[in-house]
Amino acid sequence: MQEKHLYEYAVIRVLPRVEREEFLNVGIVLFCKRQKFLKVLFQLDEERLKCLCDDFDLEPVRNNLESFEKICAGAKNGGPIAQLDVASRFRWLTAVRSSSIQTSRPHPGLCEDIEVTLQRLFKELVL
């Protein structure tokens, strides 16, 4: 039997009009301290977002989600947050905010394969 790993994940949501509190799940960010794993997967469905707000500008959202990728990867061009340790980056990404991109509260779980779990959560909660 393989060793199980404790992980945390949050669902990334886009709120085209924050005041209406309507959102679309667009991604997953998953963190595993033991594996030093932090990764995000996202997909913007323009047609579905336009149903919530027909004049919503996707470009700034896409740029911000790409920043999530840079922060997760610890990229040098990801700004000062990307230079923090993995746990701090996850906490920053999942902090409560009132903007067009928000995350759910983090949820814990146990798994044998972090990457497989990320793909499964993405498929179940986003696609």
C-alpha positions in Angstrom: 0.0 0.0 0.0 1.3 3.4 -1.0 1.8 6.2 1.6 -1.1 8.7 1.8 -0.4 12.4 1.7 -2.4 15.1 3.4 -3.3 17.8 1.0 -5.4 21.0 0.8 -7.2 22.4 -2.1 -9.4 25.4 -3.0 -11.7 26.0 -5.9 -11.0 29.2 -7.9 -14.1 31.1 -8.8 -14.7 34.0 -11.1 -17.4 36.5 -10.2 -18.1 38.7 -13.3 -20.1 41.1 -11.1 -19.0 40.8 -7.5 -22.1 42.6 -6.1 -24.3 39.8 -7.5 -22.2 37.1 -5.9 -22.8 34.8 -8.9 -19.7 32.8 -9.8 -18.3 30.2 -12.1 -15.7 27.6 -10.9 -12.7 28.0 -13.2 -9.8 26.3 -11.4 -8.3 24.3 -8.6 -5.2 25.1 -6.5 -3.8 22.2 -4.6 -1.1 22.2 -1.9 0.7 19.3 -0.2 3.2 20.4 2.5 5.1 17.0 2.7 5.5 16.9 -1.1 6.3 20.6 -1.3 3.6 20.6 -4.0 1.7 23.7 -5.1 -0.1 23.7 -8.5 -3.0 25.4 -10.1 -5.1 24.3 -13.0 -7.7 26.6 -14.6 -9.9 26.9 -17.6 -11.9 30.0 -18.6 -15.1 29.2 -20.4 -15.9 32.4 -22.1 -19.4 31.4 -23.2 -20.4 30.4 -19.7 -19.0 33.6 -18.2 -20.8 35.7 -20.8 -24.1 34.1 -19.5 -23.4 35.8 -16.2 -22.2 39.1 -17.6 -22.3 39.7 -21.4 -19.7 42.5 -21.3 -17.2 40.9 -19.0 -13.6 41.5 -19.9 -11.7 38.2 -19.7 -8.2 39.5 -20.4 -7.5 40.8 -16.8 -8.9 37.6 -15.3 -6.7 35.5 -17.6 -3.7 37.6 -16.6 -4.4 37.2 -12.9 -4.9 33.4 -13.2 -1.6 33.2 -15.0 -0.1 35.0 -12.0 -1.5 32.2 -9.9 0.6 29.8 -12.0 3.7 31.9 -11.5 3.2 32.1 -7.8 2.5 28.4 -7.5 5.7 27.6 -9.5 7.8 30.1 -7.4 8.7 31.8 -10.7 11.2 34.6 -10.5 8.8 36.8 -12.5 6.0 36.0 -10.1 6.6 38.9 -7.8 7.5 38.9 -4.1 4.7 36.4 -3.2 6.2 33.8 -5.5 9.5 33.9 -3.5 7.8 32.8 -0.3 7.8 29.2 0.9 5.2 26.9 -0.5 2.8 27.0 2.4 2.8 30.8 2.5 2.1 31.0 -1.2 -0.9 28.7 -0.8 -2.2 30.8 2.2 -1.8 34.0 0.2 -3.6 32.5 -2.9 -6.5 31.3 -0.8 -6.9 34.4 1.4 -10.4 35.9 1.5 -10.7 38.7 -1.0 -13.5 40.7 -2.5 -12.6 40.8 -6.2 -13.6 39.1 -9.4 -11.3 36.2 -8.6 -11.9 34.4 -5.3 -11.2 31.0 -3.8 -13.3 28.7 -1.7 -12.1 28.0 1.8 -9.4 25.3 1.7 -10.6 21.7 2.0 -8.3 18.9 3.3 -8.0 15.3 2.0 -5.7 12.3 1.8 -4.4 10.8 -1.4 -1.7 8.5 -2.7 -0.9 10.5 -5.9 -1.1 14.3 -5.7 -1.1 14.9 -9.5 -3.9 12.4 -10.1 -5.9 14.0 -7.3 -5.5 17.5 -8.8 -6.7 16.2 -12.2 -9.7 14.5 -10.6 -10.7 17.5 -8.6 -10.4 19.7 -11.6 -12.6 17.4 -13.7 -15.2 17.1 -10.9 -15.4 20.7 -9.8 -14.5 22.8 -12.9 -15.1 20.9 -16.1 
